[in-house]
Amino acid sequence: MAKSIHVRVPGTSANCGPGFDCLGLACSIYNDLTLTLTHEPGLRIDIAGDGARIIPRDERNIVWRSVRYLLDQAGNTEWQGGHLEMVNHIPLSRGLGSSAAAIVAGLKAANAWLDSPFNRHQLLQFATAIEGHPDNVAPALFGGFTASITQGEKVECFTFLPRYRMRYVVAVPDFPLSTRKAREVLPEAVTRADAVYNIGRASVLVGALCRGSERFLQYALDDKLHQPYRASLIPGMYETFAAAKEAGAYGASLSGAGPCLIAFVPEKKHCAQDVARAMREKLRDFGIKARVLGMRLDTRGAHVLHHQDAQGQVSAPAAPKEK
């Protein structure tokens, strides 16, 4: 029986309203990957779940490219081929970090295969180099809320947990939206007033979450840098935000580049149900069918579920080297 590594990676929601390309959170929806590497060239990819019919099953696959990236960074030439078994629950091209989860899964599994020569901070650098920005890959790796910056060519990130429990209600429209298309509508420059507007709200958002000041969330999720320009791509977006707040949510925002819309909701169970119903019905008013997902904050991030050695012995990983 061949050795294998089984990893699990959460979906993510980036921007969190005003934190464009900087803030992100990890959601309790997951993709699983089982990786087996071989000395001989050749690649086999089995995919179940979301995107199974359209995700490449050859060397173009982003998970496999991420595996190869890490092996190259490690200077390893021993492993030439492999077998990927992917089980995807994160919706594809909807703004819940499906590409970031794929990248992090490949890096995490390959790193575990090599007995973790790289820590999580180094994996963050690799993931950002592949993805192009850290706002999704950071929470996928670390869990919780993350704030990321680029200092020169280096990415720095800290993770934190809110002082109060929340639920997250995500409306998933029945159409995809590529990040490329969502970025094409953004302006090259913004006004000073809009920049100040977002700096203030991003600061208040992080402070409110860290301190537990729930009342500030009604203002802190607003944005003027990306959501106004992307609203034309998601009919009824602002109306759905308003419906979520009226139903009891603290506030709502575009999830990543969209088209998913995410509401931050008090812990009370009935409130999440009310918000879900309100969001679904409002989108329906604009001719959009959407399923609604109820989620919590993932606090663990990407992790190895178990190793299976060549003799078929399964074990949970030892205390990780990664910090």
VOPAGU-2260 file (C-alpha; in pm, 1 decimal, decimal comma):
REM VOPAGU-2260
SITE   aa  ch    i         X         Y         Z
SITE  MET   A    0       0,0       0,0       0,0
SITE  ALA   A    1     137,4     340,6     -96,6
SITE  LYS   A    2     212,1     618,4     148,3
SITE  SER   A    3     -38,8     906,7     138,1
SITE  ILE   A    4    -105,0    1243,2     301,7
SITE  HIS   A    5    -459,8    1364,8     369,3
SITE  VAL   A    6    -509,8    1741,1     424,1
SITE  ARG   A    7    -812,8    1962,0     479,3
SITE  VAL   A    8    -831,7    2332,0     384,6
SITE  PRO   A    9   -1108,0    2582,6     467,3
SITE  GLY   A   10   -1279,6    2816,7     228,7
SITE  THR   A   11   -1220,0    3187,1     281,5
SITE  SER   A   12   -1389,9    3521,6     240,0
SITE  ALA   A   13   -1159,1    3809,4     149,7
SITE  ASN   A   14   -1185,8    4187,8     175,5
SITE  CYS   A   15   -1447,6    4176,5     456,8
SITE  GLY   A   16   -1593,0    4494,7     312,8
SITE  PRO   A   17   -1331,9    4773,0     346,1
SITE  GLY   A   18   -1018,4    4555,5     372,5
SITE  PHE   A   19    -958,0    4522,9      -1,8
SITE  ASP   A   20    -679,7    4269,5     -72,7
SITE  CYS   A   21    -578,1    4282,4     297,6
SITE  LEU   A   22    -839,4    4127,7     528,1
SITE  GLY   A   23    -977,8    3776,5     517,1
SITE  LEU   A   24   -1150,3    3511,8     724,7
SITE  ALA   A   25   -1161,7    3133,2     716,0
SITE  CYS   A   26   -1504,1    2965,7     682,0
SITE  SER   A   27   -1627,5    2626,4     796,8
SITE  ILE   A   28   -1652,9    2482,5     446,2
SITE  TYR   A   29   -1370,2    2257,2     330,0
SITE  ASN   A   30   -1183,4    2087,8      47,5
SITE  ASP   A   31    -997,4    1762,6     115,2
SITE  LEU   A   32    -690,5    1637,0     -66,8
SITE  THR   A   33    -515,5    1300,8     -48,8
SITE  LEU   A   34    -168,1    1308,9    -203,1
SITE  THR   A   35      48,2    1014,8    -307,3
SITE  LEU   A   36     378,9    1085,2    -480,6
SITE  THR   A   37     569,1     840,0    -699,5
SITE  HIS   A   38     927,0     807,1    -816,2
SITE  GLU   A   39     808,1     742,2   -1171,2
SITE  PRO   A   40     661,5    1017,5   -1393,0
SITE  GLY   A   41     287,3    1013,6   -1447,3
SITE  LEU   A   42     -10,9    1187,1   -1297,1
SITE  ARG   A   43    -356,7    1066,9   -1196,9
SITE  ILE   A   44    -618,9    1305,2   -1061,8
SITE  ASP   A   45    -956,8    1199,8    -921,9
SITE  ILE   A   46   -1203,5    1477,6    -839,1
SITE  ALA   A   47   -1537,5    1463,0    -659,8
SITE  GLY   A   48   -1768,2    1747,1    -566,5
SITE  ASP   A   49   -1778,2    2105,0    -686,5
SITE  GLY   A   50   -1609,3    2167,0   -1019,9
SITE  ALA   A   51   -1537,9    1798,9   -1081,3
SITE  ARG   A   52   -1644,9    1822,5   -1446,6
SITE  ILE   A   53   -1436,9    2128,1   -1537,7
SITE  ILE   A   54   -1122,0    2122,7   -1321,9
SITE  PRO   A   55    -817,8    2006,5   -1525,9
SITE  ARG   A   56    -695,1    1653,3   -1455,2
SITE  ASP   A   57    -347,3    1702,0   -1598,3
SITE  GLU   A   58     -36,4    1911,2   -1528,2
SITE  ARG   A   59    -244,7    2230,7   -1552,6
SITE  ASN   A   60    -426,2    2143,7   -1228,7
SITE  ILE   A   61    -348,1    2416,7    -972,2
SITE  VAL   A   62    -316,5    2166,0    -685,9
SITE  TRP   A   63     -56,1    1968,1    -877,7
SITE  ARG   A   64     124,6    2285,7    -984,7
SITE  SER   A   65     141,6    2385,4    -617,5
SITE  VAL   A   66     278,7    2043,6    -522,0
SITE  ARG   A   67     546,6    2079,6    -789,5
SITE  TYR   A   68     623,7    2434,3    -673,7
SITE  LEU   A   69     698,4    2319,5    -320,4
SITE  LEU   A   70     906,1    2023,5    -436,8
SITE  ASP   A   71    1108,9    2262,2    -651,6
SITE  GLN   A   72    1156,2    2501,7    -359,8
SITE  ALA   A   73    1284,5    2208,0    -154,5
SITE  GLY   A   74    1526,1    2112,6    -432,8
SITE  ASN   A   75    1370,8    1768,1    -443,6
SITE  THR   A   76    1401,0    1563,4    -761,6
SITE  GLU   A   77    1315,1    1226,3    -610,6
SITE  TRP   A   78     939,6    1246,8    -667,9
SITE  GLN   A   79     837,5    1275,2   -1033,1
SITE  GLY   A   80     470,6    1179,1   -1046,6
SITE  GLY   A   81     169,5    1140,6    -825,0
SITE  HIS   A   82    -193,1    1070,2    -752,2
SITE  LEU   A   83    -433,1    1337,8    -628,8
SITE  GLU   A   84    -773,0    1259,4    -478,8
SITE  MET   A   85    -972,1    1580,6    -439,7
SITE  VAL   A   86   -1307,6    1618,4    -264,7
SITE  ASN   A   87   -1434,6    1974,1    -311,4
SITE  HIS   A   88   -1710,6    2144,0    -114,1
SITE  ILE   A   89   -1602,6    2505,3    -174,9
SITE  PRO   A   90   -1801,5    2654,2    -466,1
SITE  LEU   A   91   -1588,0    2728,6    -769,3
SITE  SER   A   92   -1545,1    3090,0    -888,1
SITE  ARG   A   93   -1792,5    3226,3    -636,2
SITE  GLY   A   94   -1571,9    3433,7    -402,9
SITE  LEU   A   95   -1508,3    3173,9    -132,2
SITE  GLY   A   96   -1140,4    3113,7    -204,0
SITE  SER   A   97   -1155,1    2796,7    -412,9
SITE  SER   A   98    -826,5    2872,9    -589,8
SITE  ALA   A   99    -655,5    2967,0    -262,0
SITE  ALA   A  100    -775,2    2640,7    -105,0
SITE  ALA   A  101    -635,6    2444,8    -399,1
SITE  ILE   A  102    -298,2    2617,8    -374,5
SITE  VAL   A  103    -272,8    2577,7       1,7
SITE  ALA   A  104    -380,5    2211,7     -18,0
SITE  GLY   A  105    -105,3    2130,8    -266,1
SITE  LEU   A  106     161,0    2315,2     -67,0
SITE  LYS   A  107      48,6    2174,6     268,4
SITE  ALA   A  108      33,5    1814,9     145,4
SITE  ALA   A  109     368,1    1828,5     -35,2
SITE  ASN   A  110     529,1    1989,4     269,8
SITE  ALA   A  111     393,6    1713,4     495,0
SITE  TRP   A  112     517,7    1451,3     247,3
SITE  LEU   A  113     870,6    1589,8     292,5
SITE  ASP   A  114     829,7    1598,0     675,2
SITE  SER   A  115     757,5    1971,8     686,4
SITE  PRO   A  116    1085,0    2143,4     591,4
SITE  PHE   A  117     894,3    2475,0     560,9
SITE  ASN   A  118     696,2    2655,4     832,2
SITE  ARG   A  119     362,0    2825,1     774,2
SITE  HIS   A  120     519,1    3166,4     723,4
SITE  GLN   A  121     725,9    3023,2     438,0
SITE  LEU   A  122     419,5    2848,7     294,9
SITE  LEU   A  123     245,3    3186,7     298,7
SITE  GLN   A  124     521,5    3331,6      79,6
SITE  PHE   A  125     488,2    3041,0    -164,9
SITE  ALA   A  126     108,3    3059,1    -174,1
SITE  THR   A  127     111,3    3434,7    -233,8
SITE  ALA   A  128     364,3    3395,1    -514,3
SITE  ILE   A  129     128,9    3149,5    -686,1
SITE  GLU   A  130    -200,9    3328,4    -611,4
SITE  GLY   A  131     -74,1    3683,9    -658,6
SITE  HIS   A  132    -220,6    3827,3    -336,4
SITE  PRO   A  133    -236,5    3705,1      26,3
SITE  ASP   A  134    -590,8    3790,0     137,6
SITE  ASN   A  135    -735,2    3441,6      71,4
SITE  VAL   A  136    -430,7    3218,9     113,8
SITE  ALA   A  137    -349,1    3366,6     457,3
SITE  PRO   A  138    -675,2    3264,3     630,3
SITE  ALA   A  139    -670,8    2933,6     441,1
SITE  LEU   A  140    -334,4    2861,3     602,3
SITE  PHE   A  141    -381,8    3010,2     948,4
SITE  GLY   A  142    -756,4    3008,6    1011,8
SITE  GLY   A  143    -945,6    3286,3    1191,1
SITE  PHE   A  144    -936,7    3643,7    1066,9
SITE  THR   A  145    -615,5    3759,5     903,7
SITE  ALA   A  146    -468,5    4096,5     810,5
SITE  SER   A  147    -190,2    4083,1     552,0
SITE  ILE   A  148      55,7    4329,9     406,8
SITE  THR   A  149     338,1    4306,8     156,0
SITE  GLN   A  150     669,1    4452,0     274,2
SITE  GLY   A  151     895,1    4461,6     -28,0
SITE  GLU   A  152     870,8    4109,7    -164,4
SITE  LYS   A  153     779,4    3960,3     171,9
SITE  VAL   A  154     427,2    3900,8     303,2
SITE  GLU   A  155     352,9    3962,2     669,1
SITE  CYS   A  156      31,7    3844,0     829,5
SITE  PHE   A  157    -125,6    3827,2    1171,9
SITE  THR   A  158    -427,0    3623,2    1268,6
SITE  PHE   A  159    -684,2    3703,4    1535,0
SITE  LEU   A  160   -1018,1    3583,5    1667,4
SITE  PRO   A  161   -1316,6    3808,7    1742,6
SITE  ARG   A  162   -1412,6    3859,6    2104,1
SITE  TYR   A  163   -1764,8    3736,2    2040,6
SITE  ARG   A  164   -1915,9    3446,4    1852,9
SITE  MET   A  165   -2084,4    3506,1    1519,5
SITE  ARG   A  166   -2236,3    3308,6    1239,3
SITE  TYR   A  167   -2180,8    3381,7     872,7
SITE  VAL   A  168   -2461,9    3353,3     622,0
SITE  VAL   A  169   -2342,0    3326,5     262,6
SITE  ALA   A  170   -2569,7    3363,5     -38,6
SITE  VAL   A  171   -2422,4    3172,5    -333,2
SITE  PRO   A  172   -2570,9    3292,7    -665,8
SITE  ASP   A  173   -2611,8    3032,6    -938,0
SITE  PHE   A  174   -2357,6    3196,9   -1169,7
SITE  PRO   A  175   -1977,2    3214,1   -1150,9
SITE  LEU   A  176   -1770,6    3533,2   -1156,8
SITE  SER   A  177   -1401,0    3520,6   -1237,4
SITE  THR   A  178   -1161,0    3730,6   -1031,7
SITE  ARG   A  179   -1016,1    3863,3   -1357,0
SITE  LYS   A  180   -1353,3    3997,5   -1469,2
SITE  ALA   A  181   -1425,0    4141,7   -1124,2
SITE  ARG   A  182   -1091,1    4324,3   -1126,0
SITE  GLU   A  183   -1139,9    4464,1   -1474,0
SITE  VAL   A  184   -1420,6    4690,8   -1353,0
SITE  LEU   A  185   -1205,2    4853,2   -1082,5
SITE  PRO   A  186   -1061,5    5202,1   -1143,8
SITE  GLU   A  187    -687,6    5265,2   -1161,8
SITE  ALA   A  188    -713,6    5543,4    -900,9
SITE  VAL   A  189    -954,2    5646,4    -624,3
SITE  THR   A  190   -1018,2    5976,9    -452,3
SITE  ARG   A  191    -857,6    6074,6    -124,9
SITE  ALA   A  192   -1201,8    6084,1      35,8
SITE  ASP   A  193   -1274,7    5724,6     -65,0
SITE  ALA   A  194    -931,2    5611,3      56,0
SITE  VAL   A  195    -988,0    5776,6     395,1
SITE  TYR   A  196   -1338,3    5627,4     409,9
SITE  ASN   A  197   -1197,0    5275,9     373,6
SITE  ILE   A  198    -897,7    5323,8     601,8
SITE  GLY   A  199   -1129,5    5436,5     878,7
SITE  ARG   A  200   -1372,7    5149,4     837,6
SITE  ALA   A  201   -1104,6    4882,4     804,0
SITE  SER   A  202    -944,9    5013,5    1124,1
SITE  VAL   A  203   -1279,3    5017,3    1305,8
SITE  LEU   A  204   -1359,4    4665,9    1179,0
SITE  VAL   A  205   -1040,0    4514,3    1319,5
SITE  GLY   A  206   -1073,6    4710,2    1644,1
SITE  ALA   A  207   -1438,1    4613,4    1688,4
SITE  LEU   A  208   -1364,0    4244,8    1631,3
SITE  CYS   A  209   -1064,0    4241,5    1865,1
SITE  ARG   A  210   -1231,2    4440,7    2141,7
SITE  GLY   A  211   -1579,2    4293,2    2107,8
SITE  SER   A  212   -1759,5    4615,9    2019,3
SITE  GLU   A  213   -2045,4    4469,6    1819,1
SITE  ARG   A  214   -2229,7    4795,8    1759,6
SITE  PHE   A  215   -1952,4    4928,3    1533,9
SITE  LEU   A  216   -2001,6    4649,1    1281,8
SITE  GLN   A  217   -2304,7    4826,0    1137,4
SITE  TYR   A  218   -2064,4    5084,8     992,9
SITE  ALA   A  219   -1740,2    4889,6     961,9
SITE  LEU   A  220   -1833,0    4663,2     669,2
SITE  ASP   A  221   -1903,4    4948,6     427,6
SITE  ASP   A  222   -1666,6    5007,1     135,6
SITE  LYS   A  223   -1596,9    5250,9    -148,3
SITE  LEU   A  224   -1292,1    5094,2    -315,4
SITE  HIS   A  225   -1433,6    4786,3    -488,6
SITE  GLN   A  226   -1798,1    4710,5    -407,2
SITE  PRO   A  227   -1953,6    5012,4    -584,6
SITE  TYR   A  228   -1776,8    4915,4    -907,8
SITE  ARG   A  229   -1865,8    4547,0    -881,8
SITE  ALA   A  230   -2231,5    4608,3    -796,8
SITE  SER   A  231   -2325,5    4602,3   -1165,5
SITE  LEU   A  232   -2198,8    4242,3   -1182,8
SITE  ILE   A  233   -2431,5    4126,0    -903,3
SITE  PRO   A  234   -2783,1    4270,7    -948,6
SITE  GLY   A  235   -2950,1    4352,0    -615,9
SITE  MET   A  236   -2625,4    4344,1    -418,1
SITE  TYR   A  237   -2688,3    4652,8    -205,5
SITE  GLU   A  238   -3055,0    4569,4    -165,8
SITE  THR   A  239   -2954,2    4226,5     -34,4
SITE  PHE   A  240   -2712,2    4386,8     212,2
SITE  ALA   A  241   -2997,8    4602,9     338,7
SITE  ALA   A  242   -3233,5    4303,7     364,0
SITE  ALA   A  243   -2974,4    4111,5     568,0
SITE  LYS   A  244   -2935,6    4401,6     813,5
SITE  GLU   A  245   -3309,9    4445,6     843,2
SITE  ALA   A  246   -3337,5    4073,7     927,2
SITE  GLY   A  247   -3086,3    4110,7    1210,7
SITE  ALA   A  248   -2735,5    4089,4    1061,7
SITE  TYR   A  249   -2464,7    4323,4    1187,1
SITE  GLY   A  250   -2385,8    4395,3     823,4
SITE  ALA   A  251   -2297,9    4229,4     493,8
SITE  SER   A  252   -2041,0    4256,0     217,8
SITE  LEU   A  253   -1926,2    4106,9    -107,2
SITE  SER   A  254   -1725,7    3789,8     -43,9
SITE  GLY   A  255   -1394,6    3827,8    -221,8
SITE  ALA   A  256   -1455,3    3924,5    -582,3
SITE  GLY   A  257   -1808,1    3781,9    -565,2
SITE  PRO   A  258   -2066,9    3690,5    -657,8
SITE  CYS   A  259   -2117,4    3544,1    -307,8
SITE  LEU   A  260   -2256,0    3783,7     -48,1
SITE  ILE   A  261   -2166,5    3726,6     317,0
SITE  ALA   A  262   -2358,6    3852,7     619,6
SITE  PHE   A  263   -2209,4    3879,2     969,3
SITE  VAL   A  264   -2480,8    3754,7    1202,6
SITE  PRO   A  265   -2526,6    3737,6    1583,3
SITE  GLU   A  266   -2494,5    3394,8    1738,6
SITE  LYS   A  267   -2869,8    3352,8    1791,1
SITE  LYS   A  268   -2976,0    3064,7    1565,5
SITE  HIS   A  269   -3309,0    3210,0    1458,0
SITE  CYS   A  270   -3132,7    3525,8    1343,3
SITE  ALA   A  271   -2920,6    3329,7    1092,6
SITE  GLN   A  272   -3235,0    3164,6     958,2
SITE  ASP   A  273   -3408,0    3499,8     921,0
SITE  VAL   A  274   -3107,7    3651,6     744,4
SITE  ALA   A  275   -3075,1    3353,9     509,6
SITE  ARG   A  276   -3440,4    3380,3     409,6
SITE  ALA   A  277   -3418,5    3755,6     357,1
SITE  MET   A  278   -3108,1    3732,0     138,7
SITE  ARG   A  279   -3247,1    3451,3     -75,4
SITE  GLU   A  280   -3578,5    3629,1    -128,4
SITE  LYS   A  281   -3418,9    3962,6    -212,2
SITE  LEU   A  282   -3190,3    3808,4    -473,7
SITE  ARG   A  283   -3492,9    3629,7    -616,3
SITE  ASP   A  284   -3656,9    3971,2    -660,9
SITE  PHE   A  285   -3371,1    4052,1    -899,4
SITE  GLY   A  286   -3404,9    3726,4   -1090,2
SITE  ILE   A  287   -3112,7    3552,3    -919,8
SITE  LYS   A  288   -3139,4    3202,1    -780,6
SITE  ALA   A  289   -2910,8    3146,3    -483,4
SITE  ARG   A  290   -2848,2    2877,8    -227,4
SITE  VAL   A  291   -2761,4    2995,7     121,3
SITE  LEU   A  292   -2491,0    2845,2     340,2
SITE  GLY   A  293   -2466,2    2886,3     716,5
SITE  MET   A  294   -2107,1    2889,6     841,2
SITE  ARG   A  295   -1891,1    2954,8    1141,4
SITE  LEU   A  296   -1537,2    3084,6    1165,5
SITE  ASP   A  297   -1274,0    2818,7    1107,1
SITE  THR   A  298    -999,4    2868,4    1366,0
SITE  ARG   A  299    -757,7    2594,7    1260,0
SITE  GLY   A  300    -673,3    2663,3     898,3
SITE  ALA   A  301    -515,6    2405,5     669,0
SITE  HIS   A  302    -411,7    2092,0     853,3
SITE  VAL   A  303    -303,3    1735,3     798,5
SITE  LEU   A  304    -579,4    1491,9     894,5
SITE  HIS   A  305    -356,9    1188,4     884,0
SITE  HIS   A  306     -56,6    1017,3     729,0
SITE  GLN   A  307     -72,0     667,4     587,0
SITE  ASP   A  308     261,6     493,9     553,5
SITE  ALA   A  309     354,9     233,7     293,2
SITE  GLN   A  310     241,8     -44,9     527,3
SITE  GLY   A  311    -105,2     106,0     555,1
SITE  GLN   A  312     -60,2     235,6     910,3
SITE  VAL   A  313    -262,7     553,3     964,8
SITE  SER   A  314    -155,9     811,8    1221,9
SITE  ALA   A  315    -240,0    1167,3    1313,3
SITE  PRO   A  316      54,0    1404,1    1261,4
SITE  ALA   A  317     289,2    1475,6    1548,2
SITE  ALA   A  318     304,7    1824,5    1697,4
SITE  PRO   A  319     381,2    2037,6    1392,5
SITE  LYS   A  320     707,7    2216,6    1336,2
SITE  GLU   A  321     515,1    2500,0    1177,5
SITE  LYS   A  322     470,2    2816,2    1380,6
